[in-house]
Amino acid sequence: MYQLTFSSQFLKSAEKLDNKVKPKLKSNLDMLAENPFDARLQTKSLSGKLSGQYSFRLGKDCRVVFKFYSNATIFLLNVGNRKDIYR
């Protein structure tokens, strides 16, 4: 099981999420802590300037970006709409 840590950007962005998405975020973060590569998350490694980071889906248009901080810690960087999150 991984320990999850949150950036201030992630916390600000999560607070702004639609109330329909917040319960899904909670359940997906629980899945992430258990297994970051669970097929239900659709985790992908990112490339280019985001190399070393990963994202998973939170519905059709919402993504969560994270990276592995150590062997037992995942650092959540940001959450938001897929068209804006990778900028």
C-alpha positions as CSV (number, residue, x, y, z in Angstrom):
1,M,0.0,0.0,0.0
2,Y,1.3,3.5,-0.9
3,Q,1.1,6.6,1.1
4,L,-0.5,9.5,-0.7
5,T,0.8,13.1,-0.3
6,F,-0.7,16.1,-1.9
7,S,0.7,19.3,-3.5
8,S,-1.0,22.6,-2.6
9,Q,-1.9,22.8,-6.4
10,F,-3.7,19.5,-6.1
11,L,-5.6,20.5,-3.0
12,K,-6.7,23.8,-4.6
13,S,-7.8,22.1,-7.8
14,A,-9.6,19.3,-6.0
15,E,-11.6,21.9,-4.0
16,K,-12.8,23.4,-7.3
17,L,-14.1,20.1,-8.7
18,D,-17.7,19.6,-9.4
19,N,-19.5,17.9,-6.4
20,K,-20.4,15.0,-8.7
21,V,-16.7,14.3,-9.3
22,K,-15.5,14.5,-5.7
23,P,-16.8,11.1,-4.6
24,K,-15.2,9.5,-7.6
25,L,-11.9,11.2,-6.7
26,K,-12.0,9.7,-3.2
27,S,-12.7,6.2,-4.5
28,N,-10.0,6.4,-7.2
29,L,-7.5,7.7,-4.6
30,D,-8.2,4.7,-2.5
31,M,-7.6,2.4,-5.6
32,L,-4.4,4.4,-6.3
33,A,-3.1,3.7,-2.8
34,E,-3.7,0.0,-3.2
35,N,-2.4,-0.4,-6.8
36,P,-1.4,2.6,-9.0
37,F,-1.7,0.5,-12.1
38,D,-5.2,-0.9,-11.4
39,A,-6.9,-1.3,-14.9
40,R,-9.9,0.7,-13.7
41,L,-7.7,3.8,-13.3
42,Q,-6.3,3.6,-16.8
43,T,-3.0,4.9,-15.5
44,K,-0.6,6.2,-18.2
45,S,3.0,7.4,-18.0
46,L,3.5,10.8,-19.5
47,S,6.2,11.9,-21.9
48,G,8.0,15.0,-23.0
49,K,8.3,17.7,-20.3
50,L,6.1,15.6,-18.0
51,S,8.4,12.6,-18.3
52,G,8.5,10.7,-15.0
53,Q,4.9,11.6,-14.1
54,Y,1.7,9.6,-14.5
55,S,-1.9,10.3,-14.9
56,F,-5.2,8.5,-14.4
57,R,-8.7,9.1,-15.5
58,L,-11.4,10.6,-13.3
59,G,-14.3,10.4,-15.7
60,K,-14.3,11.3,-19.4
61,D,-12.6,14.7,-19.2
62,C,-10.9,14.8,-15.8
63,R,-7.3,13.6,-15.1
64,V,-5.1,13.3,-12.0
65,V,-1.4,13.8,-12.4
66,F,1.0,12.2,-10.0
67,K,4.6,10.9,-9.5
68,F,6.2,8.3,-7.4
69,Y,8.1,10.1,-4.6
70,S,9.7,7.0,-3.2
71,N,9.0,3.2,-3.1
72,A,6.1,3.8,-0.8
73,T,4.9,7.3,-1.5
74,I,2.9,8.8,-4.3
75,F,2.9,12.6,-4.7
76,L,-0.3,14.0,-6.3
77,L,0.5,17.0,-8.4
78,N,-2.7,18.2,-10.0
79,V,-6.3,17.4,-10.9
80,G,-8.4,19.0,-13.6
81,N,-9.8,19.0,-17.1
82,R,-7.6,17.0,-19.6
83,K,-7.3,19.9,-22.0
84,D,-5.7,22.1,-19.2
85,I,-4.0,19.7,-16.9
86,Y,-0.9,18.9,-19.0
87,R,0.1,22.5,-19.6
